[in-house]
Amino acid sequence: MRPMIRLALGLGLKHANLELMLRELLIDEARRAWLAKGVEPNLSQISVTTGLNRKAVTAKVRESEEPLPHTEMSAAAKTLTLWLQLSTDDPALLTLPIAAEGEAASFETVARHASRGNVHHRTILDELVRLNMATERAGRVELNAAGFVPATDLKGMLAFLGDNARDHLLAGVANTLGASAPLLERSVFATGISVEDCERIHQLARQRWSALHHELTREMTRAFEAADSTASGRIRVGIYTYYEDGAEVAKASMATPSKKSDRKA
């Protein structure tokens, strides 16, 4: 939880904000646990399961709101992913006319296919330009990104953090509880190496991921297009790299602020 606390403090959240969120999540998860057993829990059951008093449980009169967008539902994300896939196969497609006659390659046709015609291509293009993932000039648009990572949009970045961290933790929790077949959950770790070597390995992982990313995107696209309207499965495959200078971290953890007396002379 330490990284989440660091993020919360960095964004100005206080104990009261975190306590409210934790209380609502405890109640939601307790209810899910009871429902999984075929029981619609009453207030007393939720209170006993969570350790919260009945007053706190009763105060939650409605479901928690989802404050962030679901990244997998973004028409802009779907369009950019398809555009990346097409341009990997044909680099000439890194630049597209915004519109073209018939079925000729254009941003309009890519956006229409990715969003299934549910979102106008102009709306999607404006969003990609706003996020600096595409550049528009003279009736054409150029791809600026290697993936849908809205670095200039804090809300979008928080949405990605939430989705990716949630599913990563869900895989680990499922494997720990052992309620179903094990999910892929692997990492490789080294310590006592130079920071420069850490960065070199980081770049190697980026290069290998790029190829795997496009292969997985093709498979998911095929599966999505072949699925019928009753299909309800979802899958996320991810990769992460983190490194730091252990000496700097140790130095920071040992540093303590000077203490000042509250007493007056």
C-alpha positions in Angstrom: 0.0 0.0 0.0 3.0 2.3 0.4 3.1 3.5 -3.2 -0.7 4.3 -3.0 -0.1 6.3 0.1 2.7 8.2 -1.6 0.4 8.9 -4.6 -2.4 10.0 -2.3 -0.2 12.4 -0.3 1.3 13.7 -3.6 -2.2 14.6 -4.8 -3.2 16.3 -1.5 -5.5 13.6 -0.1 -5.9 13.4 3.7 -6.7 10.7 6.2 -10.4 11.4 6.0 -10.5 10.9 2.2 -8.6 7.6 2.5 -10.8 6.4 5.4 -14.0 7.1 3.5 -12.7 5.2 0.5 -11.5 2.2 2.6 -14.8 2.0 4.4 -16.8 2.0 1.2 -14.6 -0.7 -0.3 -14.8 -2.8 2.8 -18.6 -2.7 2.6 -18.7 -3.4 -1.2 -16.3 -6.4 -0.9 -18.0 -7.8 2.1 -21.3 -7.8 0.2 -19.7 -9.4 -2.8 -18.3 -12.2 -0.5 -21.7 -12.9 0.9 -23.4 -12.8 -2.5 -20.8 -15.3 -3.8 -22.1 -17.7 -1.2 -25.7 -17.1 -2.4 -26.7 -14.9 0.5 -28.0 -11.3 0.3 -26.3 -9.9 3.5 -28.1 -7.8 6.0 -26.5 -4.9 7.9 -25.5 -7.0 10.8 -23.7 -9.5 8.6 -21.8 -6.8 6.8 -21.0 -5.1 10.1 -19.5 -8.4 11.6 -17.6 -9.1 8.4 -16.0 -5.7 8.1 -15.6 -4.7 11.8 -17.6 -1.5 11.0 -20.4 -0.5 13.3 -24.0 -0.7 11.9 -24.2 3.1 11.8 -21.2 3.3 9.4 -22.7 0.5 7.2 -26.1 2.2 7.2 -24.6 5.5 6.2 -23.6 4.1 2.9 -27.0 4.4 1.3 -25.8 4.1 -2.4 -23.1 2.4 -4.4 -19.7 4.0 -4.6 -19.4 6.2 -7.7 -16.6 5.4 -10.2 -14.7 8.7 -10.4 -12.4 7.6 -13.3 -13.2 6.5 -16.8 -12.6 2.8 -17.7 -9.7 2.9 -20.1 -10.7 -0.2 -22.0 -13.9 1.6 -23.0 -12.2 4.6 -24.5 -12.8 5.1 -28.2 -9.6 7.1 -28.4 -7.6 4.2 -26.9 -9.2 1.7 -29.2 -8.5 3.9 -32.2 -4.9 4.5 -31.3 -4.3 0.8 -30.7 -5.7 -0.1 -34.1 -3.7 2.7 -35.8 -0.5 1.4 -34.1 -1.3 -2.1 -35.3 -1.9 -1.0 -38.9 1.2 1.2 -39.0 3.4 -1.6 -37.6 2.4 -3.7 -40.6 2.7 -0.7 -43.0 4.8 2.3 -41.8 3.3 4.4 -44.5 0.1 4.5 -42.4 1.8 6.5 -39.6 0.4 9.5 -41.5 -3.2 9.4 -42.7 -5.6 11.7 -44.4 -8.4 12.7 -42.0 -11.0 11.6 -44.6 -10.7 9.8 -47.9 -13.0 8.5 -50.7 -14.6 5.1 -50.3 -12.7 2.6 -48.2 -9.3 4.1 -48.8 -7.1 4.3 -45.6 -7.9 7.3 -43.5 -8.2 8.3 -39.9 -12.0 8.3 -40.4 -12.1 4.7 -41.4 -9.7 3.6 -38.6 -11.8 5.5 -36.0 -15.1 4.1 -37.4 -13.8 0.5 -37.3 -12.3 0.9 -33.8 -15.3 2.5 -32.3 -17.8 0.5 -34.4 -19.2 3.8 -35.5 -20.4 4.8 -32.1 -18.2 7.9 -31.8 -17.6 10.5 -34.5 -14.0 10.4 -35.9 -13.7 14.2 -35.3 -14.3 13.7 -31.6 -11.7 11.0 -31.4 -9.2 13.0 -33.3 -9.7 16.0 -31.1 -9.0 13.9 -28.1 -5.8 12.4 -29.5 -4.5 15.8 -30.5 -5.4 17.2 -27.1 -3.3 14.4 -25.5 -0.4 15.1 -27.9 -0.7 11.6 -29.4 -1.5 12.8 -32.9 -0.6 15.9 -34.9 -3.1 17.4 -37.4 -2.1 19.6 -40.3 -3.4 20.3 -43.8 -6.1 17.7 -43.7 -3.8 14.9 -42.5 -2.9 13.4 -39.1 0.3 11.9 -37.9 0.8 9.4 -35.1 2.9 10.7 -32.2 2.7 7.9 -29.7 3.9 4.3 -29.2 0.9 3.5 -27.0 -2.1 5.1 -25.4 -0.5 6.7 -22.3 -2.2 10.1 -21.7 0.8 11.6 -19.9 -0.6 15.1 -20.2 -3.9 14.2 -18.7 -3.8 13.4 -14.9 -7.3 12.0 -14.8 -6.5 9.7 -17.7 -3.2 8.6 -16.1 -4.9 7.8 -12.8 -7.5 5.8 -14.8 -4.7 3.7 -16.3 -3.0 3.3 -13.0 -6.2 2.1 -11.4 -7.1 -0.4 -14.2 -3.6 -1.8 -14.6 -2.7 -2.0 -10.8 -6.2 -3.5 -10.1 -5.9 -6.3 -12.6 -2.3 -7.0 -11.6 -3.3 -7.3 -7.9 -6.4 -9.3 -8.8 -4.2 -11.9 -10.5 -1.9 -12.1 -7.5 -4.9 -12.3 -5.0 -6.5 -15.0 -7.1 -3.3 -17.0 -7.1 -2.8 -16.5 -3.4 -6.4 -17.5 -2.5 -6.2 -20.4 -4.9 -9.9 -20.3 -5.8 -9.2 -20.9 -9.5 -6.6 -22.1 -11.9 -3.3 -20.1 -11.5 -3.0 -17.0 -13.7 0.3 -15.9 -15.3 2.2 -13.8 -12.6 5.9 -13.7 -13.0 8.8 -11.3 -12.6 12.6 -11.4 -12.5 14.7 -9.5 -10.0 18.3 -8.4 -9.6 20.1 -6.3 -7.0 23.7 -5.1 -6.7 24.0 -3.9 -10.3 24.6 -0.5 -11.7 21.8 2.0 -12.4 23.1 2.2 -16.0 22.6 -1.6 -16.4 19.1 -1.2 -14.9 18.3 1.3 -17.6 19.8 -0.9 -20.3 17.6 -3.8 -19.2 14.6 -1.5 -19.0 15.1 -0.6 -22.7 15.5 -4.3 -23.6 12.1 -5.0 -21.9 10.5 -2.1 -23.8 11.8 -3.5 -27.2 10.6 -7.0 -26.5 7.2 -5.8 -25.2 6.6 -3.8 -28.4 6.7 -6.9 -30.5 4.5 -8.9 -28.1 2.1 -6.0 -27.7 1.3 -6.0 -31.4 0.9 -9.8 -31.5 -1.5 -9.8 -28.5 -3.4 -6.9 -30.0 -4.0 -8.9 -33.2 -5.2 -11.9 -31.2 -7.5 -9.8 -29.1 -8.9 -8.0 -32.2 -9.6 -11.3 -33.9 -11.3 -12.7 -30.8 -13.4 -9.5 -30.4 -14.6 -9.5 -34.0 -15.4 -13.2 -33.9 -17.3 -13.0 -30.6 -21.1 -12.9 -30.5 -23.2 -10.5 -28.5 -23.3 -12.8 -25.4 -19.5 -12.9 -24.9 -18.6 -11.5 -21.5 -15.0 -12.4 -20.9 -12.3 -9.8 -20.5 -8.5 -10.1 -20.4 -5.6 -7.7 -19.7 -2.0 -8.7 -20.4 0.6 -6.3 -19.0 4.2 -5.8 -18.2 6.1 -3.4 -15.9 9.6 -2.4 -15.0 10.7 -0.6 -11.9 14.2 0.3 -10.8 15.9 2.7 -8.4 19.2 3.5 -6.8 19.2 1.6 -3.6 21.9 3.9 -2.1 19.7 7.0 -2.7 16.7 5.3 -1.2 18.6 4.2 1.9 20.0 7.7 2.3 16.5 9.2 2.1 15.0 6.7 4.6 17.7 7.4 7.2 17.2 11.2 6.9 15.0 12.5 9.7 13.7 16.1 10.2 15.1 18.1 13.1 12.8 18.2 16.1 11.6 21.5 17.4 10.3 21.8 20.9 6.7 23.0 21.3 7.4 24.5 24.7 8.0 28.1 25.1 10.9 29.4 27.2 
